[in-house]
């Protein structure tokens, strides 16, 4: 099974794609709002999300594809 992007891969940011993949199918499981929040865990998750966003820094799916193509 494969997926075809709904829009130009130059407009799909990697952080956005990562979040969509992480959220896929969550309706079948416990939702974060249903679980009591732990400040330590919430703080760690915010740091991880910030670090991921900083590392990806606006990179798009196209950027990833171009980087991974073998040299011709």
Backbone as a printed PyTorch tensor [residue, N CA C, xyz], in Angstrom:
tensor([[[  0.8500,  -1.1690,   0.0000],
         [  0.0000,   0.0000,   0.0000],
         [  0.8970,   1.2320,   0.0000]],

        [[  0.5600,   2.1940,  -0.7890],
         [  1.3360,   3.4170,  -0.8490],
         [  0.4320,   4.6300,  -0.7400]],

        [[  1.0490,   5.7430,  -0.5550],
         [  0.3200,   6.9960,  -0.4370],
         [  0.7840,   7.9590,  -1.5210]],

        [[ -0.1360,   8.7570,  -2.0110],
         [  0.1740,   9.7910,  -2.9790],
         [ -0.1260,  11.1200,  -2.3030]],

        [[  0.8420,  12.0260,  -2.2410],
         [  0.6030,  13.3210,  -1.5900],
         [ -0.5610,  14.0690,  -2.2440]],

        [[ -1.3540,  14.7290,  -1.4160],
         [ -2.5100,  15.4820,  -1.9090],
         [ -2.1020,  16.8320,  -2.4820]],

        [[ -0.8690,  17.2400,  -2.2130],
         [ -0.3870,  18.5130,  -2.7480],
         [  1.1000,  18.4030,  -3.0740]],

        [[  1.6280,  19.4190,  -3.6950],
         [  3.0310,  19.4460,  -4.1120],
         [  3.9340,  19.1650,  -2.9110]],

        [[  4.8780,  18.2320,  -3.0690],
         [  5.7560,  17.8720,  -1.9520],
         [  6.6380,  19.0250,  -1.5100]],

        [[  6.7480,  20.0450,  -2.3310],
         [  7.5120,  21.2370,  -1.9570],
         [  6.7800,  22.0500,  -0.8820]],

        [[  5.4870,  21.7980,  -0.7080],
         [  4.6950,  22.5530,   0.2790],
         [  4.4120,  21.7440,   1.5350]],

        [[  4.8550,  20.4870,   1.5810],
         [  4.6010,  19.6320,   2.7430],
         [  5.8150,  19.6770,   3.6560]],

        [[  5.6640,  20.3440,   4.7990],
         [  6.7640,  20.4340,   5.7660],
         [  6.9160,  19.1080,   6.5070]],

        [[  8.1570,  18.7100,   6.7730],
         [  8.4100,  17.4390,   7.4420],
         [  7.8280,  17.4000,   8.8470]],

        [[  7.8640,  18.5240,   9.5750],
         [  7.2890,  18.5090,  10.9200],
         [  5.7770,  18.2820,  10.8550]],

        [[  5.1260,  18.8460,   9.8490],
         [  3.6920,  18.6440,   9.6520],
         [  3.4040,  17.1690,   9.3190]],

        [[  4.1980,  16.5990,   8.4340],
         [  4.0330,  15.2050,   8.0470],
         [  4.2370,  14.2830,   9.2450]],

        [[  5.2640,  14.5360,  10.0210],
         [  5.5490,  13.7330,  11.2010],
         [  4.3750,  13.7680,  12.1770]],

        [[  3.8120,  14.9400,  12.4050],
         [  2.6610,  15.0530,  13.3050],
         [  1.4570,  14.2930,  12.7750]],

        [[  1.1990,  14.3590,  11.4830],
         [  0.0650,  13.6390,  10.8860],
         [  0.2390,  12.1280,  11.0330]],

        [[  1.4590,  11.6480,  10.8140],
         [  1.7180,  10.2150,  10.9530],
         [  1.5430,   9.7970,  12.4120]],

        [[  2.0220,  10.5870,  13.3300],
         [  1.8820,  10.2700,  14.7510],
         [  0.4250,  10.2520,  15.1890]],

        [[ -0.4010,  11.1120,  14.6180],
         [ -1.8030,  11.2200,  15.0130],
         [ -2.7070,  10.2310,  14.2900]],

        [[ -2.2230,   9.5730,  13.2800],
         [ -3.0430,   8.6720,  12.4620],
         [ -3.6380,   7.5570,  13.3150]],

        [[ -4.9310,   7.4130,  13.2620],
         [ -5.6030,   6.3300,  13.9670],
         [ -5.7370,   6.4960,  15.4580]],

        [[ -5.4250,   7.6570,  15.9890],
         [ -5.4930,   7.8410,  17.4340],
         [ -6.9100,   7.7570,  17.9940]],

        [[ -7.9140,   7.9170,  17.1680],
         [ -9.2800,   7.8820,  17.6740],
         [ -9.6340,   6.5100,  18.2510]],

        [[ -8.8550,   5.4800,  17.9140],
         [ -9.1110,   4.1380,  18.4170],
         [ -8.4620,   3.8960,  19.7860]],

        [[ -7.6870,   4.8270,  20.2360],
         [ -6.9560,   4.6670,  21.4870],
         [ -7.3550,   5.7600,  22.4700]],

        [[ -6.7310,   5.7370,  23.6040],
         [ -6.9830,   6.7670,  24.6110],
         [ -6.4520,   8.0890,  24.0950]],

        [[ -7.2420,   9.1140,  24.2060],
         [ -6.8260,  10.4520,  23.7770],
         [ -6.0930,  11.1500,  24.9150]],

        [[ -5.1080,  11.9840,  24.5800],
         [ -4.3310,  12.6600,  25.6220],
         [ -5.1930,  13.4250,  26.6270]],

        [[ -6.3060,  13.9960,  26.1870],
         [ -7.1790,  14.7430,  27.0850],
         [ -7.8750,  13.8700,  28.1150]],

        [[ -7.8860,  12.5610,  27.9060],
         [ -8.5290,  11.6350,  28.8200],
         [ -7.5940,  11.1390,  29.9150]],

        [[ -6.3210,  11.4520,  29.7960],
         [ -5.3160,  10.9910,  30.7490],
         [ -4.8380,  12.1810,  31.5770]],

        [[ -4.7380,  11.9970,  32.8960],
         [ -4.2360,  13.1000,  33.7130],
         [ -2.8340,  13.5340,  33.2670]],

        [[ -2.6220,  14.8270,  33.1920],
         [ -1.3320,  15.3550,  32.7440],
         [ -0.3080,  15.2980,  33.8770]],

        [[  0.9110,  14.9530,  33.5190],
         [  2.0310,  14.9930,  34.4480],
         [  2.9670,  16.0810,  33.9450]],

        [[  3.2090,  17.0830,  34.7710],
         [  4.0010,  18.2310,  34.3320],
         [  5.3800,  17.8350,  33.8450]],

        [[  6.0000,  16.8800,  34.4820],
         [  7.3380,  16.4500,  34.0650],
         [  7.2930,  15.8660,  32.6550]],

        [[  6.3210,  15.0100,  32.3950],
         [  6.1880,  14.3880,  31.0790],
         [  5.7980,  15.4350,  30.0400]],

        [[  4.8500,  16.3060,  30.4020],
         [  4.4380,  17.3620,  29.4750],
         [  5.6210,  18.2580,  29.1100]],

        [[  6.4340,  18.5940,  30.0900],
         [  7.6080,  19.4280,  29.8390],
         [  8.6010,  18.7450,  28.9090]],

        [[  8.8150,  17.4600,  29.1380],
         [  9.7270,  16.6950,  28.2880],
         [  9.1900,  16.6210,  26.8560]],

        [[  7.8980,  16.3710,  26.7120],
         [  7.3030,  16.2920,  25.3750],
         [  7.4230,  17.6260,  24.6450]],

        [[  7.2250,  18.7210,  25.3430],
         [  7.3770,  20.0390,  24.7210],
         [  8.8130,  20.2640,  24.2610]],

        [[  9.7800,  19.8430,  25.0930],
         [ 11.1890,  19.9730,  24.7030],
         [ 11.4980,  19.1380,  23.4590]],

        [[ 10.9830,  17.9190,  23.4210],
         [ 11.2070,  17.0450,  22.2670],
         [ 10.5840,  17.6300,  21.0040]],

        [[  9.3720,  18.1500,  21.1190],
         [  8.7120,  18.7550,  19.9580],
         [  9.4860,  19.9900,  19.4910]],

        [[  9.9850,  20.7750,  20.4340],
         [ 10.7750,  21.9480,  20.0840],
         [ 12.0770,  21.5690,  19.3940]],

        [[ 12.7280,  20.5270,  19.9010],
         [ 13.9850,  20.0770,  19.3060],
         [ 13.7510,  19.5290,  17.8930]],

        [[ 12.6640,  18.7900,  17.7250],
         [ 12.3350,  18.2510,  16.4010],
         [ 12.0620,  19.3840,  15.4250]],

        [[ 11.2460,  20.3460,  15.8370],
         [ 10.9180,  21.4850,  14.9710],
         [ 12.1800,  22.2690,  14.6170]],

        [[ 13.0650,  22.4720,  15.5810],
         [ 14.2950,  23.2130,  15.3250],
         [ 15.1970,  22.4480,  14.3470]],

        [[ 15.2540,  21.1340,  14.5040],
         [ 16.1030,  20.3250,  13.6220],
         [ 15.5600,  20.3180,  12.1900]],

        [[ 14.2500,  20.1840,  12.0620],
         [ 13.6460,  20.1430,  10.7230],
         [ 13.5780,  21.5270,  10.0950]],

        [[ 13.4470,  22.5490,  10.8960],
         [ 13.4960,  23.9650,  10.5120],
         [ 12.9950,  24.2660,   9.0980]],

        [[ 11.7240,  23.9650,   8.8510],
         [ 11.1280,  24.3180,   7.5710],
         [ 11.4280,  23.3660,   6.4260]],

        [[ 12.1100,  22.2520,   6.6990],
         [ 12.4040,  21.2940,   5.6340],
         [ 11.1050,  20.7280,   5.0800]],

        [[ 11.0840,  20.4750,   3.7900],
         [  9.9020,  19.9190,   3.1470],
         [ 10.1560,  18.4810,   2.7140]],

        [[  9.0870,  17.8200,   2.3270],
         [  9.2170,  16.4590,   1.8160],
         [ 10.1150,  16.4400,   0.5820]],

        [[ 10.0220,  17.4640,  -0.2360],
         [ 10.8850,  17.5630,  -1.4220],
         [ 12.3530,  17.6130,  -1.0110]],

        [[ 12.6690,  18.3860,   0.0180],
         [ 14.0520,  18.4680,   0.5030],
         [ 14.5810,  17.0820,   0.8650]],

        [[ 13.7400,  16.2980,   1.5230],
         [ 14.1350,  14.9670,   1.9370],
         [ 14.3500,  14.0710,   0.7210]],

        [[ 13.4510,  14.1220,  -0.2370],
         [ 13.5630,  13.3040,  -1.4450],
         [ 14.8340,  13.6560,  -2.2100]],

        [[ 15.1080,  14.9370,  -2.3780],
         [ 16.2870,  15.3770,  -3.1220],
         [ 17.5640,  14.9380,  -2.4150]],

        [[ 17.5930,  14.9980,  -1.0880],
         [ 18.7800,  14.5770,  -0.3290],
         [ 19.0300,  13.0940,  -0.4710]],

        [[ 17.9850,  12.2910,  -0.6250],
         [ 18.1150,  10.8290,  -0.6260],
         [ 18.3370,  10.2240,  -2.0030]],

        [[ 18.2750,  11.0250,  -3.0600],
         [ 18.4770,  10.4680,  -4.3970],
         [ 19.9490,  10.1710,  -4.6190]],

        [[ 20.2220,   8.9980,  -5.1690],
         [ 21.6300,   8.6450,  -5.4160],
         [ 22.2510,   9.5670,  -6.4610]],

        [[ 23.5310,   9.8120,  -6.2910],
         [ 24.2460,  10.6760,  -7.2570],
         [ 24.2670,   9.9730,  -8.6090]],

        [[ 24.0070,  10.7830,  -9.6650],
         [ 23.9160,  10.1950, -10.9950],
         [ 25.1640,  10.3710, -11.7130]]])
